[in-house]
Amino acid sequence: MKLENKVAIITGGAGGIGRGMCFALAKEGAKLVIVDINAEAGAKVLAEVSEFTDAIFIDKDISKVENVQAIVAEAVEHFGHLDILINNAHASRQLPFIEQTQETMDLSFGTGFYPTFNFMQAAYPQLKANKGKVINFASGSGLTGMRNQTSYAAAKEAIRAITRVAANEWGVDGINVNLISPIAMTEGIVAWSEAHPDQYQGMLNGIPLRKVGDPESDIGRVAVFLASEDSDYITGQTIMVDGGSVMLR
């Protein structure tokens, strides 16, 4: 039980990669604060992971900084402390560069970048007190400049930037701050693969391991590693969990 008695906040925990991480951490003993705006799906995940661990579900809009602060406070009030922060939630729209607007940029930064920044600030006292772990999320779209991903790529690269800054500043506090850049079989990928099988096959052909990762066993297990003592000497790094699609140099 690598994470026994550890408390983790996971944003976007009701589906996809977030759901997978909930199960992976729960099976290693972590107590969970599952955050999502999908109350129905969140309640379902809560019921399922409660077989393995203590957990609570919080339905709050994390684009509002006051809600972020309230979530951290509720987590500490309920469990007594906070050890792990996983900033996974993010929404965006895929559009050609020339069609992106202030509204679409605000959506991506408002649901991805700013919540990550605000959660990190709000959780810092607890993370410092407990020599905690922060896991943020990057994307190959930002690393490679994927078409139609302007707002998403920009927000993800901004998250990478503040992750490196925090890793430098918070290392003295014993806080590890890292990133996962994943490819995983989420609900959205399943729908896309069914609607555009040729494009999906093209994506698979570009993955050296020729498979799309599983949210729990592939992405979730790396999150467990980064949340545990096994990663104590790793910080400021982007971990590519994408089957070899992007090989950093």
C-alpha positions as CSV (number, residue, x, y, z in Angstrom):
1,M,0.0,0.0,0.0
2,K,2.3,2.7,-1.3
3,L,-0.1,5.6,-0.4
4,E,-1.6,4.3,2.9
5,N,-3.0,7.2,5.0
6,K,-2.2,9.8,2.3
7,V,-4.9,12.2,1.2
8,A,-5.2,13.2,-2.5
9,I,-7.3,15.8,-4.3
10,I,-8.1,14.7,-7.9
11,T,-9.8,17.2,-10.2
12,G,-11.8,15.9,-13.1
13,G,-12.1,12.7,-11.2
14,A,-15.6,11.6,-12.5
15,G,-14.4,10.3,-15.8
16,G,-11.6,9.4,-18.2
17,I,-8.0,9.7,-16.8
18,G,-9.3,11.2,-13.6
19,R,-11.5,8.2,-12.9
20,G,-8.6,5.9,-13.7
21,M,-6.4,7.7,-11.2
22,C,-9.0,7.5,-8.5
23,F,-9.0,3.7,-8.7
24,A,-5.2,3.4,-9.0
25,L,-4.6,5.6,-5.9
26,A,-7.5,4.1,-3.9
27,K,-6.1,0.6,-4.4
28,E,-2.8,1.8,-2.9
29,G,-4.6,3.2,0.2
30,A,-4.9,6.9,-0.6
31,K,-8.0,8.7,0.8
32,L,-9.6,10.6,-2.0
33,V,-11.2,14.0,-2.6
34,I,-12.9,13.6,-6.0
35,V,-13.7,16.9,-7.6
36,D,-15.9,17.3,-10.7
37,I,-18.9,19.2,-12.0
38,N,-20.6,16.1,-13.2
39,A,-22.5,15.2,-10.1
40,E,-24.1,12.0,-11.4
41,A,-20.8,10.5,-12.7
42,G,-19.0,11.7,-9.5
43,A,-21.5,10.0,-7.3
44,K,-21.0,6.7,-9.2
45,V,-17.2,6.9,-9.0
46,L,-17.4,7.7,-5.3
47,A,-19.6,4.6,-4.7
48,E,-17.2,2.4,-6.6
49,V,-13.9,3.6,-5.1
50,S,-15.4,3.4,-1.6
51,E,-15.0,-0.3,-1.8
52,F,-11.2,0.3,-1.5
53,T,-10.8,3.5,0.5
54,D,-12.4,6.5,2.3
55,A,-13.5,9.1,-0.2
56,I,-15.6,12.2,-0.6
57,F,-17.0,13.8,-3.8
58,I,-17.2,17.6,-4.2
59,D,-19.3,19.2,-7.0
60,K,-17.8,22.6,-7.4
61,D,-16.8,24.8,-10.4
62,I,-13.0,25.0,-10.1
63,S,-12.9,28.0,-12.5
64,K,-13.8,30.1,-9.5
65,V,-10.8,30.7,-7.1
66,E,-13.1,30.8,-4.1
67,N,-14.3,27.3,-4.9
68,V,-10.7,26.1,-5.2
69,Q,-9.9,27.5,-1.7
70,A,-13.1,25.9,-0.3
71,I,-12.3,22.5,-1.8
72,V,-8.8,22.5,-0.2
73,A,-10.3,23.6,3.2
74,E,-13.0,20.9,3.0
75,A,-10.4,18.3,2.2
76,V,-8.3,19.2,5.3
77,E,-11.4,19.6,7.5
78,H,-12.6,16.1,6.5
79,F,-9.4,14.1,6.5
80,G,-7.2,16.3,8.7
81,H,-4.4,16.9,6.2
82,L,-3.5,16.9,2.5
83,D,-0.6,15.1,0.8
84,I,-1.2,14.9,-2.9
85,L,-2.6,17.3,-5.4
86,I,-3.5,16.1,-8.9
87,N,-4.6,18.8,-11.3
88,N,-6.3,16.9,-14.1
89,A,-9.5,18.8,-15.1
90,H,-9.4,20.8,-18.4
91,A,-11.9,21.8,-21.1
92,S,-11.2,23.3,-24.5
93,R,-12.4,23.6,-28.1
94,Q,-10.6,22.3,-31.1
95,L,-10.5,25.0,-33.8
96,P,-8.1,26.2,-36.5
97,F,-5.7,28.9,-35.2
98,I,-7.5,31.7,-37.1
99,E,-10.9,30.7,-35.6
100,Q,-9.8,30.8,-32.0
101,T,-11.3,33.7,-30.0
102,Q,-10.9,35.3,-26.6
103,E,-13.8,33.1,-25.5
104,T,-12.2,29.8,-26.5
105,M,-8.8,30.9,-25.0
106,D,-10.6,31.9,-21.8
107,L,-12.3,28.5,-21.6
108,S,-9.0,26.6,-21.8
109,F,-7.1,28.8,-19.4
110,G,-10.1,29.2,-17.1
111,T,-10.7,25.4,-16.7
112,G,-7.1,24.2,-17.0
113,F,-4.3,26.7,-16.3
114,Y,-5.9,28.9,-13.6
115,P,-7.4,26.1,-11.5
116,T,-4.0,24.4,-11.5
117,F,-2.3,27.6,-10.4
118,N,-5.0,28.3,-7.8
119,F,-5.0,24.8,-6.4
120,M,-1.2,24.9,-6.1
121,Q,-1.3,28.1,-4.1
122,A,-4.2,27.0,-1.9
123,A,-2.7,23.7,-1.1
124,Y,0.9,24.9,-0.6
125,P,0.8,25.2,3.2
126,Q,-0.5,21.6,3.5
127,L,2.0,20.3,0.9
128,K,4.9,22.0,2.7
129,A,3.8,20.6,6.1
130,N,3.6,17.1,4.7
131,K,6.3,17.1,2.1
132,G,3.6,16.6,-0.5
133,K,3.4,15.8,-4.2
134,V,1.9,17.8,-7.0
135,I,1.0,16.1,-10.3
136,N,0.0,18.4,-13.1
137,F,-1.0,17.5,-16.7
138,A,0.8,18.4,-19.9
139,S,-0.1,17.3,-23.5
140,G,1.7,16.3,-26.6
141,S,-0.5,18.9,-28.4
142,G,1.6,21.6,-26.7
143,L,4.9,19.8,-27.1
144,T,4.4,19.2,-30.8
145,G,2.1,22.0,-31.8
146,M,-0.8,19.9,-33.0
147,R,-3.2,21.4,-35.5
148,N,-6.5,22.9,-34.1
149,Q,-5.2,22.8,-30.5
150,T,-4.2,26.4,-30.0
151,S,-6.0,27.1,-26.8
152,Y,-5.4,23.7,-25.3
153,A,-1.7,23.6,-26.2
154,A,-1.1,27.1,-24.9
155,A,-2.7,26.4,-21.5
156,K,-0.9,23.1,-21.2
157,E,2.5,24.7,-22.0
158,A,1.7,27.4,-19.4
159,I,1.0,24.6,-16.9
160,R,4.4,23.1,-17.7
161,A,6.0,26.5,-17.1
162,I,4.6,27.0,-13.7
163,T,5.3,23.4,-12.7
164,R,9.0,23.9,-13.4
165,V,9.0,27.2,-11.4
166,A,7.2,25.6,-8.5
167,A,9.6,22.6,-8.6
168,N,12.6,25.0,-8.3
169,E,11.0,27.1,-5.5
170,W,9.4,24.3,-3.5
171,G,12.2,21.8,-3.6
172,V,13.6,23.2,-0.4
173,D,10.2,22.5,1.2
174,G,10.4,18.8,0.2
175,I,7.6,19.2,-2.3
176,N,7.8,17.3,-5.6
177,V,6.1,18.9,-8.6
178,N,5.9,16.9,-11.8
179,L,3.8,16.5,-15.0
180,I,2.2,13.6,-16.8
181,S,1.7,13.9,-20.6
182,P,-0.7,11.1,-21.5
183,I,-2.5,9.3,-24.3
184,A,-5.4,7.3,-22.8
185,M,-8.6,5.6,-23.9
186,T,-11.1,8.1,-22.5
187,E,-14.8,8.4,-23.4
188,G,-13.9,11.1,-25.9
189,I,-11.3,8.9,-27.7
190,V,-13.8,6.0,-27.8
191,A,-16.4,8.2,-29.5
192,W,-13.9,9.6,-31.9
193,S,-12.5,6.2,-32.8
194,E,-16.0,5.0,-33.7
195,A,-16.9,8.1,-35.7
196,H,-13.5,8.3,-37.5
197,P,-11.9,4.9,-37.6
198,D,-9.4,5.8,-40.3
199,Q,-8.1,8.8,-38.2
200,Y,-8.0,6.6,-35.1
201,Q,-5.9,4.0,-36.9
202,G,-3.6,6.7,-38.1
203,M,-3.1,7.8,-34.6
204,L,-2.4,4.3,-33.5
205,N,0.2,3.9,-36.3
206,G,2.0,6.9,-34.8
207,I,2.3,5.3,-31.4
208,P,5.4,3.0,-31.2
209,L,3.7,0.7,-28.7
210,R,0.7,0.6,-31.0
211,K,-1.9,1.0,-28.3
212,V,-3.8,3.7,-26.4
213,G,-3.1,3.7,-22.7
214,D,-5.6,2.6,-20.1
215,P,-6.6,5.4,-17.7
216,E,-6.1,3.2,-14.6
217,S,-3.4,0.6,-15.4
218,D,-1.2,2.8,-17.6
219,I,-1.8,6.5,-16.5
220,G,-3.0,5.8,-13.0
221,R,0.0,3.6,-12.1
222,V,2.4,6.4,-13.1
223,A,0.4,8.8,-11.0
224,V,0.8,6.4,-8.1
225,F,4.5,6.4,-8.6
226,L,4.7,10.2,-8.7
227,A,2.5,10.4,-5.6
228,S,4.6,7.9,-3.6
229,E,8.0,7.9,-1.9
230,D,9.4,6.1,-5.0
231,S,9.6,9.4,-6.8
232,D,11.2,11.4,-4.0
233,Y,14.2,12.4,-6.1
234,I,12.2,13.4,-9.2
235,T,10.9,17.0,-9.6
236,G,10.1,19.4,-12.4
237,Q,9.9,16.7,-15.0
238,T,7.4,15.9,-17.8
239,I,6.7,12.2,-17.8
240,M,5.5,11.0,-21.3
241,V,2.9,8.3,-20.7
242,D,2.0,8.1,-24.4
243,G,3.4,4.8,-25.8
244,G,6.4,6.6,-27.1
245,S,4.5,9.2,-29.3
246,V,6.7,12.0,-28.1
247,M,10.3,11.2,-27.1
248,L,11.7,14.2,-25.2
249,R,15.4,15.1,-25.6
